[in-house]
Amino acid sequence: MKYKQIEFKSILNKLKYIDTWFWCRYTLNPYRGCEHRCVYCDARRSKYNIENFENIVGAKVDADQMLDKRILRARTLRPDIVSFGGVCDAYQPAEIKFQITRKILSTLKKHKWPCFLLTKSDLILRDIDLFREISRNSYICIAFTINTASDDSAKHFEPFSPPPGKRFKALEKLKSEGLYTGVCAMPILPYVWDSEEQLDELFRRSKQVEADFIIFSSLTLGESMKHDFYPFLDKYRTGLSNKYREIFIKGSYGPIKSYIRKLNKLILELSEKYQIPLRIQKHFIPKDYRKNNYKLAHFLADIAYYRQMKNKTFSSYQWAALNILNSNEDALNLLLQDKLKDIRNFENEEIHNTAKEFLLKIKDEKDE
């Protein structure tokens, strides 16, 4: 693997809507490209324009300084969750040499900004000292990508990543330090890691190390990825790509609905069996006018998620959550002024009444 220092114009990306998987408002990538080279990685899609994905990792060596200046000079930038990665793993082996992730974490600690970290690497244990301070003064949530409990199976698809066994041990260590930590089973590969036996073992091991949550999703495949991914599947198991062609219709990004419904049902059953939430439940709550909005959004997004899991209509609840997160006014004040319905999707009577009941409960608790 070749490393090179790369130039970049910005380090902090503000999302149009908060991501309700990880609840991040901002994303950043300390590196461009990833040494883990997982064969299913979404960053391989052509839209990311990452050249020589397999052989070169670009290091943003001054990222922490740029971030510091960005926060100091911003007039309208509000503290909110920063998610690391997207097209890289912030704790890939390059981090041993460059320590960019650690420097960025130190900058976030300095400004008391919250963050979310997702990794496959036990190198993350190096920064426990920073995690303790960020957790004490702001908020941090850490997750390990663990799609299967089988080290042997994982090595075929994640050949340069630490095995799941090491990730479980690292998760257990972070939990012992009092840190909020869970599992991202993303993606679950169809016909590879989606059997009841495989998923039961994943939940069992997660419960064993006291994971706070398991977030999951099936595989998504852009058309540009199928050309390389399907031959690899057939090397793993003869004829496997034919089964994928049956559930990944040309032009579609995810599997067909019948497959998703079956997977969702199994995941819900295992979540109930092992009493592990399928959502992040400990949240960053701002201290300004956004406080009630974030609480309401978490509530509505959870409703949307479980409605979707049970094959019910959900998008109006999801959009209501996203839109209230982007509001510049306190949701409770809007309700008391009879203006909550002015926020898109809250004109829906069912959603408005659900939000009203939730917000009045918050008000009553505050008054007490």
C-alpha positions, -999 to +999 in steps of 0.1 A: +000+000+000+013+034-010+006+065+012+006+101-001-002+134+014-031+151-005-044+186-007-080+194+002-101+225+003-124+216+032-125+190+060-160+193+075-190+184+054-224+196+066-253+174+057-285+188+043-304+166+067-291+149+099-283+112+094-308+093+116-288+061+116-259+077+134-274+111+142-246+131+127-249+166+113-213+166+099-190+141+083-153+141+077-127+118+062-092+118+076-081+097+046-091+092+010-092+055+003-090+026+027-064-002+033-090-026+046-102-030+010-134-048+018-148-062-014-184-049-007-173-014+004-197+013-009-168+037-014-159+016-045-189+031-063-179+053-092-197+083-078-169+087-052-142+091-078-116+074-057-088+064-081-066+034-074-088+024-044-068-008-039-033+007-038-032+043-026-043+060+006-043+098+006-036+113+040-050+147+050-022+156+073-033+191+083-069+182+088-069+190+125-056+225+119-081+232+092-109+219+114-098+241+143-098+272+121-132+262+106-148+260+141-131+292+154-141+313+124-176+301+118-204+324+128-233+300+122-217+266+128-233+250+158-218+221+177-233+188+166-222+152+160-193+147+136-191+113+120-157+099+110-153+081+077-177+073+049-151+066+023-124+054+047-119+038+081-105+064+104-084+037+122-070+019+091-032+011+094-023+045+079-034+060+112-005+044+130+019+065+109-001+098+105-023+099+136-047+123+118-078+108+135-062+113+170-054+149+162-089+156+149-104+141+181-081+164+201-096+193+182-131+182+188-123+177+225-109+212+227-141+227+213-164+202+232-180+189+200-197+155+200-187+127+176-195+093+162-169+067+153-173+036+132-144+012+126-133-023+120-100-018+139-089-025+174-064+004+169-092+025+183-083+014+218-052+037+215-075+068+220-094+057+251-080+087+270-096+111+245-129+092+245-132+095+282-128+133+281-151+137+251-177+116+268-174+136+300-176+170+284-198+164+254-209+131+237-193+102+219-208+071+204-185+043+191-195+014+168-177-015+153-186-029+119-192-066+126-213-083+099-206-118+111-192-135+142-172-159+120-135-149+116-131-175+089-160-161+068-151-125+073-115-129+060-129-137+025-147-103+022-126-082+046-091-097+040-071-068+054-093-059+084-088-072+120-111-103+125-145-100+142-130-117+173-107-087+178-135-062+173-156-079+199-128-078+224-122-041+216-159-034+221-158-052+254-128-030+265-146+002+256-177-009+274-156-016+305-144+020+303-181+032+305-183+043+269-214+040+248-206+014+222-224-009+198-223-030+166-230-020+130-239-051+111-237-032+078-239-048+053-253-082+060-244-101+028-273-121+013-269-159+013-236-155+032-243-139+066-281-138+067-290-172+079-308-175+112-278-194+126-253-168+115-274-139+128-283-155+161-246-160+168-239-123+159-265-112+184-254-137+210-218-125+208-229-089+209-249-095+240-220-113+256-198-082+253-227-059+264-231-040+231-255-011+236-271-015+202-270-034+169-277-013+137-281-034+106-287-031+069-286-054+039-261-049+011-265-021-014-250-025-048-245+002-074-243-010-110-207+000-112-198-024-084-215-055-098-189-060-125-162-069-100-183-081-071-202-109-089-171-128-101-158-125-065-190-141-052-186-170-075-150-176-063-164-177-027-192-201-037-199-214-072-231-199-086-237-174-058-239-145-082-269-160-098-288-158-065-278-121-063-291-114-097-325-127-086-328-102-057-308-072-072-328-062-102-310-041-128-311-005-119-321-011-082-297-001-054-310-027-028-325-062-027-361-068-036-388-061-010-397-097-003-360-104+007-359-073+029-392-082+047-379-117+055-346-103+069-364-075+089-387-101+105-357-122+116-338-092+129-368-080+150-371-115+165-334-116+175-335-081+189-364-092+211-347-125+220-315-109+231-329-076+243-305-055+222-319-023+207-318-018+169-313+019+173-289+042+191-307+052+222-282+075+240-282+108+221-265+142+219-289+168+231-279+205+225-284+230+253-299+257+230-333+260+214-327+227+195-331+206+226-368+198+222-365+195+185-338+168+188-358+149+215-389+150+192-369+139+162-354+109+180-389+099+190-404+103+155-375+087+137-378+056+159-415+054+151-406+056+114-379+029+117-401+003+134-430+011+110-406+004+081-393-028+097-429-040+100-437-031+063-459-002+072-459+033+057-432+053+074-418+082+052-441+109+067-428+102+102-392+101+089-395+135+070-412+151+100-381+141+121-357+155+095-376+187+090-380+195+128-342+190+131-337+217+105-361+242+121-347+274+136-374+275+162-381+255+193-407+228+185-424+233+219-428+270+213-442+263+179-468+240+194-478+264+220-482+291+194-502+268+172-475+270+145-461+234+145-483+225+115-463+251+095-434+227+096-436+203+066-452+169+074-467+182+107-498+192+089-505+154+090-531+151+118-517+118+131-481+131+132-491+164+147-511+147+175-482+123+182-458+152+184-482+172+205-485+145+231-447+140+232-439+177+236-466+184+263-451+155+282-417+172+280-433+204+292-450+188+321-417+171+332-399+205+330-426+222+350-423+197+377 
